[in-house]
Amino acid sequence: MKVSRSLRGIAILTGVIVLGFAVANLPGRRIAGASIPVVRADGGCSAASLSGPYAVSRQGTLVTSVLGLPAPAPWGEVALADFDGVRAFSGTANVNIGGIAISGGFTGTYTIKPDCTGTLTVQPNPPYNALVITEAIVVIRGGQQYVATDTDSITVVQGRGERLGD
């Protein structure tokens, strides 16, 4: 009986060691050590990766009151943004912040790095032009989409854009 239990324990231990070795040697994974592989999204990007009209959807929370808007308050938004492929964009948005509906235009600038990360700076048209929004973005699917999160201390808002047309 003792020999049988010992053999079963050795078999289980051997299985765990073999599994650990297999997982440790998976491509792109490193179990021990501090090295983390660098991943390039879509093989490289530039400002030209965002070009043309995009449908934009954003949701989150306004955490600090600005321009008389209530806070904390839920934020929902749909927009149409047209990127020039160089570094500028413009469009129109419909935003609901805590039950207050706002519609209007905006302009902005953007940067995209070769690793497909970047920034957007959005400037709403008057009377909301005091509310400048900055976002960190990642371009995905060769510029067909992007995902974003606000980097300002007044909002916790995430969004995504999808190219319209071809």
CYANA upper distance limits for C-alpha pairs under 8 A (distance plus 0.5 A):
  1 MET  CA      5 ARG  CA      6.92
  2 LYS  CA      6 SER  CA      6.67
  3 VAL  CA      7 LEU  CA      6.62
  4 SER  CA      8 ARG  CA      6.66
  5 ARG  CA      9 GLY  CA      6.62
  6 SER  CA     10 ILE  CA      6.68
  7 LEU  CA     11 ALA  CA      6.58
  8 ARG  CA     12 ILE  CA      6.69
  9 GLY  CA     13 LEU  CA      6.60
 10 ILE  CA     14 THR  CA      6.49
 11 ALA  CA     15 GLY  CA      6.67
 12 ILE  CA     16 VAL  CA      6.76
 13 LEU  CA     17 ILE  CA      6.74
 14 THR  CA     18 VAL  CA      6.65
 15 GLY  CA     19 LEU  CA      6.57
 16 VAL  CA     20 GLY  CA      6.52
 17 ILE  CA     21 PHE  CA      6.63
 18 VAL  CA     22 ALA  CA      6.68
 19 LEU  CA     23 VAL  CA      6.68
 20 GLY  CA     24 ALA  CA      6.52
 21 PHE  CA     25 ASN  CA      6.82
 22 ALA  CA     26 LEU  CA      7.06
 23 VAL  CA     31 ILE  CA      8.49
 24 ALA  CA     29 ARG  CA      7.28
 24 ALA  CA     30 ARG  CA      6.59
 24 ALA  CA     31 ILE  CA      5.89
 24 ALA  CA     32 ALA  CA      8.44
 25 ASN  CA     29 ARG  CA      7.52
 25 ASN  CA     30 ARG  CA      7.88
 26 LEU  CA     30 ARG  CA      8.38
 28 GLY  CA     37 PRO  CA      7.18
 29 ARG  CA     36 ILE  CA      8.45
 29 ARG  CA     37 PRO  CA      8.43
 30 ARG  CA     35 SER  CA      7.71
 30 ARG  CA     36 ILE  CA      7.76
 40 ARG  CA     44 GLY  CA      7.04
 40 ARG  CA    115 ASP  CA      5.77
 40 ARG  CA    116 CYS  CA      7.89
 41 ALA  CA    115 ASP  CA      6.52
 41 ALA  CA    116 CYS  CA      6.35
 41 ALA  CA    139 VAL  CA      8.17
 41 ALA  CA    140 ILE  CA      7.26
 42 ASP  CA    116 CYS  CA      8.07
 42 ASP  CA    140 ILE  CA      7.09
 42 ASP  CA    141 ARG  CA      6.93
 42 ASP  CA    142 GLY  CA      6.37
 43 GLY  CA    115 ASP  CA      8.22
 44 GLY  CA    114 PRO  CA      5.33
 44 GLY  CA    115 ASP  CA      6.00
 44 GLY  CA    116 CYS  CA      6.62
 45 CYS  CA     49 SER  CA      6.35
 45 CYS  CA    112 ILE  CA      7.24
 45 CYS  CA    113 LYS  CA      6.84
 45 CYS  CA    114 PRO  CA      5.10
 45 CYS  CA    115 ASP  CA      6.80
 45 CYS  CA    116 CYS  CA      5.44
 45 CYS  CA    139 VAL  CA      8.13
 45 CYS  CA    142 GLY  CA      8.14
 46 SER  CA     50 LEU  CA      8.49
 46 SER  CA    111 THR  CA      8.41
 46 SER  CA    112 ILE  CA      5.68
 46 SER  CA    113 LYS  CA      6.38
 46 SER  CA    114 PRO  CA      6.28
 46 SER  CA    116 CYS  CA      7.66
 47 ALA  CA     85 GLY  CA      6.04
 47 ALA  CA     86 VAL  CA      5.82
 47 ALA  CA     87 ARG  CA      6.62
 47 ALA  CA    110 TYR  CA      8.06
 47 ALA  CA    111 THR  CA      6.54
 47 ALA  CA    112 ILE  CA      5.56
 47 ALA  CA    113 LYS  CA      8.21
 48 ALA  CA     84 ASP  CA      8.38
 48 ALA  CA     85 GLY  CA      4.56
 48 ALA  CA     86 VAL  CA      6.33
 49 SER  CA     85 GLY  CA      7.18
 49 SER  CA    139 VAL  CA      8.10
 49 SER  CA    142 GLY  CA      7.21
 49 SER  CA    143 GLY  CA      5.26
 50 LEU  CA     83 PHE  CA      6.49
 50 LEU  CA     84 ASP  CA      8.01
 50 LEU  CA     85 GLY  CA      5.96
 50 LEU  CA    139 VAL  CA      8.42
 50 LEU  CA    143 GLY  CA      6.01
 50 LEU  CA    144 GLN  CA      8.32
 51 SER  CA     82 ASP  CA      7.71
 51 SER  CA     83 PHE  CA      5.24
 51 SER  CA     84 ASP  CA      5.85
 51 SER  CA     85 GLY  CA      4.82
 51 SER  CA    143 GLY  CA      8.38
 52 GLY  CA     82 ASP  CA      5.66
 52 GLY  CA     83 PHE  CA      5.53
 52 GLY  CA     84 ASP  CA      6.81
 52 GLY  CA     85 GLY  CA      7.83
 52 GLY  CA    163 ARG  CA      7.59
 52 GLY  CA    164 LEU  CA      8.21
 53 PRO  CA     80 LEU  CA      7.29
 53 PRO  CA     81 ALA  CA      6.11
 53 PRO  CA     82 ASP  CA      4.67
 53 PRO  CA     83 PHE  CA      6.82
 53 PRO  CA    163 ARG  CA      6.37
 53 PRO  CA    164 LEU  CA      6.16
 53 PRO  CA    165 GLY  CA      8.49
 54 TYR  CA     80 LEU  CA      6.28
 54 TYR  CA     81 ALA  CA      5.72
 54 TYR  CA     82 ASP  CA      6.67
 54 TYR  CA     83 PHE  CA      8.25
 54 TYR  CA    161 GLY  CA      6.22
 54 TYR  CA    162 GLU  CA      5.58
 54 TYR  CA    163 ARG  CA      4.72
 54 TYR  CA    164 LEU  CA      5.89
 55 ALA  CA     78 VAL  CA      7.95
 55 ALA  CA     79 ALA  CA      6.54
 55 ALA  CA     80 LEU  CA      5.44
 55 ALA  CA     81 ALA  CA      7.10
 55 ALA  CA    161 GLY  CA      5.94
 55 ALA  CA    162 GLU  CA      5.79
 55 ALA  CA    163 ARG  CA      6.94
 55 ALA  CA    164 LEU  CA      7.11
 56 VAL  CA     77 GLU  CA      8.40
 56 VAL  CA     78 VAL  CA      6.08
 56 VAL  CA     79 ALA  CA      5.44
 56 VAL  CA     80 LEU  CA      6.49
 56 VAL  CA     81 ALA  CA      7.51
 56 VAL  CA    159 GLY  CA      7.58
 56 VAL  CA    160 ARG  CA      6.22
 56 VAL  CA    161 GLY  CA      4.76
 56 VAL  CA    162 GLU  CA      7.07
 57 SER  CA     76 GLY  CA      8.32
 57 SER  CA     77 GLU  CA      6.20
 57 SER  CA     78 VAL  CA      5.15
 57 SER  CA     79 ALA  CA      7.03
 57 SER  CA    159 GLY  CA      5.94
 57 SER  CA    160 ARG  CA      6.10
 57 SER  CA    161 GLY  CA      7.00
 58 ARG  CA     75 TRP  CA      8.22
 58 ARG  CA     76 GLY  CA      6.38
 58 ARG  CA     77 GLU  CA      5.53
 58 ARG  CA     78 VAL  CA      7.02
 58 ARG  CA    157 VAL  CA      7.03
 58 ARG  CA    158 GLN  CA      6.04
 58 ARG  CA    159 GLY  CA      4.44
 58 ARG  CA    160 ARG  CA      7.05
 59 GLN  CA     74 PRO  CA      8.18
 59 GLN  CA     75 TRP  CA      5.89
 59 GLN  CA     76 GLY  CA      5.07
 59 GLN  CA     77 GLU  CA      6.84
 59 GLN  CA    157 VAL  CA      5.91
 59 GLN  CA    158 GLN  CA      6.15
 59 GLN  CA    159 GLY  CA      6.79
 60 GLY  CA     74 PRO  CA      6.37
 60 GLY  CA     75 TRP  CA      5.43
 60 GLY  CA     76 GLY  CA      7.14
 60 GLY  CA    155 THR  CA      7.94
 60 GLY  CA    156 VAL  CA      5.97
 60 GLY  CA    157 VAL  CA      4.49
 60 GLY  CA    158 GLN  CA      6.66
 61 THR  CA     72 PRO  CA      7.10
 61 THR  CA     73 ALA  CA      5.99
 61 THR  CA     74 PRO  CA      4.92
 61 THR  CA     75 TRP  CA      5.48
 61 THR  CA    155 THR  CA      6.24
 61 THR  CA    156 VAL  CA      5.68
 61 THR  CA    157 VAL  CA      6.44
 62 LEU  CA     70 PRO  CA      8.43
 62 LEU  CA     71 ALA  CA      6.27
 62 LEU  CA     72 PRO  CA      5.96
 62 LEU  CA     73 ALA  CA      5.71
 62 LEU  CA     74 PRO  CA      6.76
 62 LEU  CA     75 TRP  CA      6.75
 62 LEU  CA     97 ILE  CA      7.77
 62 LEU  CA    154 ILE  CA      6.57
 62 LEU  CA    155 THR  CA      5.02
 62 LEU  CA    156 VAL  CA      7.00
 62 LEU  CA    157 VAL  CA      8.25
 63 VAL  CA     71 ALA  CA      5.81
 63 VAL  CA     72 PRO  CA      4.94
 63 VAL  CA     73 ALA  CA      7.20
 63 VAL  CA    153 SER  CA      8.32
 63 VAL  CA    154 ILE  CA      5.75
 63 VAL  CA    155 THR  CA      5.83
 63 VAL  CA    156 VAL  CA      7.56
 64 THR  CA     70 PRO  CA      8.47
 64 THR  CA     71 ALA  CA      5.82
 64 THR  CA     72 PRO  CA      6.82
 64 THR  CA    153 SER  CA      8.33
 64 THR  CA    154 ILE  CA      5.32
 64 THR  CA    155 THR  CA      7.59
 65 SER  CA     69 LEU  CA      5.99
 65 SER  CA     70 PRO  CA      5.98
 65 SER  CA     71 ALA  CA      5.30
 65 SER  CA     72 PRO  CA      7.75
 65 SER  CA    154 ILE  CA      8.15
 66 VAL  CA     70 PRO  CA      8.21
 66 VAL  CA    131 LEU  CA      8.08
 67 LEU  CA    128 TYR  CA      7.97
 67 LEU  CA    130 ALA  CA      8.32
 67 LEU  CA    131 LEU  CA      8.30
 69 LEU  CA     97 ILE  CA      7.86
 69 LEU  CA     98 GLY  CA      8.34
 69 LEU  CA    100 ILE  CA      8.36
 70 PRO  CA     97 ILE  CA      8.16
 70 PRO  CA     98 GLY  CA      6.94
 71 ALA  CA     98 GLY  CA      8.22
 73 ALA  CA     97 ILE  CA      6.62
 73 ALA  CA     98 GLY  CA      5.11
 74 PRO  CA     96 ASN  CA      8.36
 74 PRO  CA     97 ILE  CA      6.18
 74 PRO  CA     98 GLY  CA      5.72
 75 TRP  CA     95 VAL  CA      7.67
 75 TRP  CA     96 ASN  CA      6.28
 75 TRP  CA     97 ILE  CA      5.09
 75 TRP  CA     98 GLY  CA      7.13
 75 TRP  CA    157 VAL  CA      7.86
 76 GLY  CA     95 VAL  CA      6.26
 76 GLY  CA     96 ASN  CA      5.72
 76 GLY  CA     97 ILE  CA      7.08
 77 GLU  CA     93 ALA  CA      7.44
 77 GLU  CA     94 ASN  CA      6.17
 77 GLU  CA     95 VAL  CA      4.82
 77 GLU  CA     96 ASN  CA      6.81
 78 VAL  CA     93 ALA  CA      6.35
 78 VAL  CA     94 ASN  CA      6.03
 78 VAL  CA     95 VAL  CA      7.16
 79 ALA  CA     91 GLY  CA      7.64
 79 ALA  CA     92 THR  CA      6.15
 79 ALA  CA     93 ALA  CA      4.57
 79 ALA  CA     94 ASN  CA      6.69
 80 LEU  CA     91 GLY  CA      5.94
 80 LEU  CA     92 THR  CA      6.08
 80 LEU  CA     93 ALA  CA      6.97
 81 ALA  CA     89 PHE  CA      7.03
 81 ALA  CA     90 SER  CA      6.08
 81 ALA  CA     91 GLY  CA      4.88
 81 ALA  CA     92 THR  CA      7.27
 82 ASP  CA     89 PHE  CA      5.84
 82 ASP  CA     90 SER  CA      6.00
 82 ASP  CA     91 GLY  CA      6.48
 83 PHE  CA     87 ARG  CA      8.13
 83 PHE  CA     88 ALA  CA      6.60
 83 PHE  CA     89 PHE  CA      4.83
 83 PHE  CA     90 SER  CA      7.43
 84 ASP  CA     88 ALA  CA      6.25
 84 ASP  CA     89 PHE  CA      6.44
 87 ARG  CA    109 THR  CA      5.90
 87 ARG  CA    110 TYR  CA      5.49
 87 ARG  CA    111 THR  CA      6.64
 88 ALA  CA    107 THR  CA      8.05
 88 ALA  CA    108 GLY  CA      6.18
 88 ALA  CA    109 THR  CA      4.81
 88 ALA  CA    110 TYR  CA      6.55
 89 PHE  CA    107 THR  CA      6.28
 89 PHE  CA    108 GLY  CA      5.76
 89 PHE  CA    109 THR  CA      6.59
 89 PHE  CA    110 TYR  CA      8.18
 90 SER  CA    105 GLY  CA      7.95
 90 SER  CA    106 PHE  CA      6.04
 90 SER  CA    107 THR  CA      4.63
 90 SER  CA    108 GLY  CA      6.62
 91 GLY  CA    105 GLY  CA      6.07
 91 GLY  CA    106 PHE  CA      5.98
 91 GLY  CA    107 THR  CA      7.05
 92 THR  CA    103 SER  CA      7.91
 92 THR  CA    104 GLY  CA      6.01
 92 THR  CA    105 GLY  CA      4.65
 92 THR  CA    106 PHE  CA      6.56
 93 ALA  CA    103 SER  CA      6.16
 93 ALA  CA    104 GLY  CA      6.11
 93 ALA  CA    105 GLY  CA      6.68
 93 ALA  CA    106 PHE  CA      8.10
 94 ASN  CA    101 ALA  CA      7.66
 94 ASN  CA    102 ILE  CA      6.29
 94 ASN  CA    103 SER  CA      4.97
 94 ASN  CA    104 GLY  CA      7.31
 95 VAL  CA    101 ALA  CA      6.22
 95 VAL  CA    102 ILE  CA      5.58
 95 VAL  CA    103 SER  CA      6.77
 96 ASN  CA    100 ILE  CA      5.87
 96 ASN  CA    101 ALA  CA      4.89
 96 ASN  CA    102 ILE  CA      6.68
 97 ILE  CA    101 ALA  CA      7.09
 97 ILE  CA    102 ILE  CA      8.45
104 GLY  CA    124 PRO  CA      7.91
104 GLY  CA    125 ASN  CA      7.23
105 GLY  CA    124 PRO  CA      6.62
105 GLY  CA    125 ASN  CA      5.95
106 PHE  CA    122 VAL  CA      7.24
106 PHE  CA    123 GLN  CA      6.03
106 PHE  CA    124 PRO  CA      4.64
106 PHE  CA    125 ASN  CA      5.64
107 THR  CA    122 VAL  CA      6.53
107 THR  CA    123 GLN  CA      5.83
107 THR  CA    124 PRO  CA      6.96
107 THR  CA    125 ASN  CA      7.92
108 GLY  CA    120 LEU  CA      7.55
108 GLY  CA    121 THR  CA      5.85
108 GLY  CA    122 VAL  CA      4.98
108 GLY  CA    123 GLN  CA      6.11
109 THR  CA    120 LEU  CA      6.44
109 THR  CA    121 THR  CA      5.91
109 THR  CA    122 VAL  CA      7.43
110 TYR  CA    118 GLY  CA      7.70
110 TYR  CA    119 THR  CA      5.99
110 TYR  CA    120 LEU  CA      4.95
110 TYR  CA    121 THR  CA      6.80
111 THR  CA    118 GLY  CA      5.72
111 THR  CA    119 THR  CA      5.92
111 THR  CA    120 LEU  CA      7.33
112 ILE  CA    116 CYS  CA      6.53
112 ILE  CA    117 THR  CA      6.28
112 ILE  CA    118 GLY  CA      4.78
112 ILE  CA    119 THR  CA      7.32
113 LYS  CA    117 THR  CA      6.02
113 LYS  CA    118 GLY  CA      6.31
116 CYS  CA    138 VAL  CA      6.09
116 CYS  CA    139 VAL  CA      5.69
116 CYS  CA    140 ILE  CA      7.93
117 THR  CA    136 ALA  CA      7.89
117 THR  CA    137 ILE  CA      6.15
117 THR  CA    138 VAL  CA      4.94
117 THR  CA    139 VAL  CA      6.90
118 GLY  CA    136 ALA  CA      6.37
118 GLY  CA    137 ILE  CA      5.65
118 GLY  CA    138 VAL  CA      6.79
118 GLY  CA    139 VAL  CA      8.44
119 THR  CA    134 THR  CA      7.52
119 THR  CA    135 GLU  CA      6.00
119 THR  CA    136 ALA  CA      5.13
119 THR  CA    137 ILE  CA      6.10
120 LEU  CA    134 THR  CA      6.13
120 LEU  CA    135 GLU  CA      5.57
120 LEU  CA    136 ALA  CA      7.06
120 LEU  CA    137 ILE  CA      7.65
121 THR  CA    132 VAL  CA      7.54
121 THR  CA    133 ILE  CA      6.21
121 THR  CA    134 THR  CA      4.98
121 THR  CA    135 GLU  CA      7.00
122 VAL  CA    132 VAL  CA      6.26
122 VAL  CA    133 ILE  CA      5.53
122 VAL  CA    134 THR  CA      6.80
123 GLN  CA    129 ASN  CA      6.39
123 GLN  CA    130 ALA  CA      8.46
123 GLN  CA    131 LEU  CA      7.51
123 GLN  CA    132 VAL  CA      5.50
123 GLN  CA    133 ILE  CA      7.23
124 PRO  CA    128 TYR  CA      6.18
124 PRO  CA    129 ASN  CA      5.21
124 PRO  CA    130 ALA  CA      8.28
124 PRO  CA    131 LEU  CA      7.33
124 PRO  CA    132 VAL  CA      7.39
125 ASN  CA    129 ASN  CA      5.59
133 ILE  CA    150 ASP  CA      7.60
133 ILE  CA    152 ASP  CA      7.33
134 THR  CA    150 ASP  CA      6.29
134 THR  CA    151 THR  CA      6.26
134 THR  CA    152 ASP  CA      6.74
135 GLU  CA    148 ALA  CA      6.61
135 GLU  CA    149 THR  CA      5.85
135 GLU  CA    150 ASP  CA      4.68
135 GLU  CA    151 THR  CA      5.77
135 GLU  CA    152 ASP  CA      8.16
136 ALA  CA    148 ALA  CA      6.04
136 ALA  CA    149 THR  CA      6.03
136 ALA  CA    150 ASP  CA      6.85
136 ALA  CA    151 THR  CA      6.95
137 ILE  CA    146 TYR  CA      7.04
137 ILE  CA    147 VAL  CA      6.05
137 ILE  CA    148 ALA  CA      4.76
137 ILE  CA    149 THR  CA      7.16
138 VAL  CA    146 TYR  CA      6.01
138 VAL  CA    147 VAL  CA      5.97
138 VAL  CA    148 ALA  CA      7.07
139 VAL  CA    143 GLY  CA      6.14
139 VAL  CA    144 GLN  CA      8.39
139 VAL  CA    145 GLN  CA      6.62
139 VAL  CA    146 TYR  CA      4.82
139 VAL  CA    147 VAL  CA      7.21
140 ILE  CA    144 GLN  CA      7.08
140 ILE  CA    145 GLN  CA      5.79
140 ILE  CA    146 TYR  CA      5.93
140 ILE  CA    147 VAL  CA      8.19
141 ARG  CA    145 GLN  CA      6.60
143 GLY  CA    163 ARG  CA      8.15
144 GLN  CA    162 GLU  CA      6.35
144 GLN  CA    163 ARG  CA      5.63
145 GLN  CA    160 ARG  CA      7.61
145 GLN  CA    161 GLY  CA      5.90
145 GLN  CA    162 GLU  CA      4.91
145 GLN  CA    163 ARG  CA      6.62
146 TYR  CA    160 ARG  CA      6.01
146 TYR  CA    161 GLY  CA      5.72
146 TYR  CA    162 GLU  CA      7.22
147 VAL  CA    158 GLN  CA      8.16
147 VAL  CA    159 GLY  CA      6.32
147 VAL  CA    160 ARG  CA      4.80
147 VAL  CA    161 GLY  CA      7.02
148 ALA  CA    158 GLN  CA      6.09
148 ALA  CA    159 GLY  CA      5.55
148 ALA  CA    160 ARG  CA      6.36
149 THR  CA    156 VAL  CA      7.99
149 THR  CA    157 VAL  CA      6.28
149 THR  CA    158 GLN  CA      4.77
149 THR  CA    159 GLY  CA      6.75
150 ASP  CA    155 THR  CA      7.10
150 ASP  CA    156 VAL  CA      6.67
150 ASP  CA    157 VAL  CA      5.95
150 ASP  CA    158 GLN  CA      6.90
151 THR  CA    155 THR  CA      8.28
151 THR  CA    156 VAL  CA      8.37
152 ASP  CA    156 VAL  CA      8.31
